[in-house]
Amino acid sequence: MVESRKLILEKIKNLSDEPGCYLWKDAKGEVIYVGKAIRLANRIKSYLNPNVAEVKTRHLQIEIADLDWIVTETEVEALILESTLIKKYNPKYNVRLKDDKRYPFICVSTSEAYPMVFLTRRPRPNGDRYFGPYADPRVARDALQIIHKIFPIRKTKLKLPLAKPQRPCMNFHIKRCLGPCQGNVSEDTYKEMIDRVIQFLEGKKDVLIDNLKSRMMDYSDKMDFESAAHYRDILSRVEKVRERQTVVSVEGGDEDIVSFAKRDNEGQIVLLEVRSGRLEAKKTFPFTGLNDSSNQELLEAFLRDYYLNANFVPRTIYLPEVVKDGVQALMEYLQDQLGFMPKIKIPAQGKKRSLINIGQKNAELALTERLLATKLRDQSTALQELKDNLKLKEIPQVIECYDISHIQGFEPVASGVMFVDGKPYKPGYRHYKIRGHEGINDPGMMHEVIGRRLQRLLNEEETLPDLIVIDGGPTQLNRACEIALALEIPNLPFIGLAKKREEIYFPGEKEPYTFPINSPGMRLLRNLRDEAHRFGVTYHRLRRIKAELKTLLDEIPDIGAVRRRSILKYFQGRKKIQDAKWEELVRIDGIGEATAHKIINYIQNKRNS
């Protein structure tokens, strides 16, 4: 870092205080962070301060090896460029919308004479109108289905108008299309309907309803009852949709309510859209890159990623927390585009705060569901990877892992844990007291424990595991395999997992194998090994404390077998008796004040001797 810092300081020596974006790179030349600044030189130098307080910046400092930057005319240009660069490079230290390129938009193809409305994942700057992105594709499909039910727009891809009219499809006969392919509707009339679709997608249903009523009355006054009936039907469908929406503000108005939840590196934003005082929609957006990031960074990243491309921006945006000055450039950009600057408010109480709390609950649920789905996918991938890498005949649905725990041979124990379908299965966990070995003899202890486990499975005619993992190298592994052969189970799959280099040993082979350390399969094996170690160490600690306590109690005069059992029962798993207080001892059955004083005095004398 010191050498890199000198090179970067030399590099920026002639950089003036202009706005722009900076790109931090690691030793491989990969972009790991993108930021914007009003004064590039000052901002870049702040990252090189060795006494910086922010944890995230300290982690970044460890990895930065090079720097690049792009100067812009204004901070607003820097904001737009920052969003573009983050999407391009996907830097690991940036808070960013997760895989946003996959999300669908609803497209209204206004570049055509007779526009269609359809889903697309690739918005293009071709004159069409795009609404989204929809983080949940089901919501987008539902919205499109409602639009096709309400508005008789065409659904067949054709280049209109046609030189020669053709017979309309079934949609025309069931009044789901106006039949532009046959020339039954003018461009102006069709465009009016598309304008209503856009109002619907923007959430302006009250304005849409007023317009529909006005058009219906106009046609009725002109004695064009067929057209009036057409608008009446659309009006009826729109009103039915609006009736299902909750009124959250009797005074009306357009508002966005933003809430969030985050866990480790992942986060979820929920946006409640209030249009004309009614709750129109809930949108969810997954974010990643949150390690050591503040709530403010998450909110600023969402506001940037969402509102730079939003088709409709309300006049008021409610946030759960203050974002300080980080969105000023965004607000200036929106003012230039919309003719007004949206107000950002942070409600402390009242209806708006209640809506933020509702949004937060929804964000927590959405985040939990997403992380669970990701975990299940990883587990499935991990099991398939183990089958392939370990040359197993079947996917290992039941895996057991064994570990030996002791301190210089004192109170040796073993632990066995079971994972079913890649997840811990607690009823399958086992503790073992070592019976046949004393001193330090891990291979012999492993031989004993595996023998006891396999013998019991055979005696009870239980199903054998699909894979047994031994925490240790080739010596422990080979001793475990010996007992399996002795019990005539030669085809039971075993592997050894060494701790130092995360290497895998196969029975009878001296050289270990290595697989990508962060692959799903290796992560699952490490989880198994770590869980077996934790389970074994906890049990060994309890055994050790109990043994030490029993030894100490044997030395104290006037402590018989009954009192000894009561004291052992009370202190087991809690704390050492050496740290006991008189008030604790008198709570134990059979221990009076005099006996408690005798125990405390003995412990103090032993400690001072």
C-alpha angles and dihedrals in degrees: 000000000000093000092043090050092055092049093048093048088052090048095054096041092108096036110121126216097268130137120260147106129290127204120205114205134195128226091280091055094249118143108246101171137020123193141165130224141182088219110030099192094052094047094048092049090052089064091056094058106116091206096057113145103209113099093212092054091048090054090048091051090059092059105035114108104154143016140213131180143187120212118218134189096240141012089248090059088048090053093053092044091049091056091049094048094048091054091047100048102024092211115207095226095053123092102233145164106272114247092331092170090073096059120103127237128202107238125204103195096218090160087077129076091238106027125213127209116224145141122268136169094201114065112194132196092244102121096271122127117243127196121194150343095237109201088196110054090200090064090052092049092048091050091050091049091052091050092051090050094049103037123048096223124152119267102184120090108241135143101244142238094042121217088227120029116238135203111280121242128245092278089070093052093050090047095249093120135035091222104241088167088069093042093249095138133043123236091245094053092046090048090055089057092048089052087056090051090053091049088051092051091047089055094243093136096145091054089044092051092050090050093048092050090049093050092046092053092046092055091043091053088050090053089243093136095166092060091042090053090050091056091042091057093049090046091052093052094047092050090052090054092048093049089063092057123092121244107229100165123035091195090060124219138143117271141160118215113202124197133163147191128197138188123184107308097349133076141176128212121201119198119195111200114211113189123180088349095306128110100242105172149351118223125187128201125189117217132192137188095064100136107131090352123134128235088249091059091052093050093045091050091051094047090050097045096042107037097041087068102027118129092207128029119188123221092245131045118187118207131186093227141023116270095193114205098330095104100043093105090050092052091050090051092050091048090054091049100040104029092240136065114238114235118236114210133181109204116208096192144347132064095325092053089049090053090051089052090050089050091050092054090050090048091052091051093047092048093049091049092049095047091047091051090049091049092051091050090050091050092051091047091046094053092048089048092052090050091053099040096043093042093236121170094226137020105276101243093166116044126174127194128195132200135179119222129190142120112241089330094306115142095345116203137169133215132206123193129187129212119194117196089349096306131101113266105200097192086063094057116112138188122205131196108212109240109170104045136061129190123012109336110131096165092052092046091050089050089053096047097046089047092052092047096048094043091054092049090051094046092050092040091236124161115267119236119262091233137009118206118202116205098226146045134290096296095059091039094053093048090052091050091050092063091046089055091047089054089049096248098125097154099054106122115241131176133175121223114204117208104216102059100010089245125166121224124199123207113274095009122110099196118071127226125230127206129184102297096220097042116122092250094053091045089055092050091049090050089053093048094045092048092050090048093049092047092048097045091050091052093045091051091054091048092048094049090048092050093048091047092049091050091050094047091051088061097051114091120238094021106125131187095273095050090043091056092049092051092045091050092050098047100037108119094356113081142312116287087228087072095046121127127218090245090059096048095053089057090065117096111256095016113112129188094267093050091047090053090048091053094047092048092049092050092048093048091049091049093050095045 
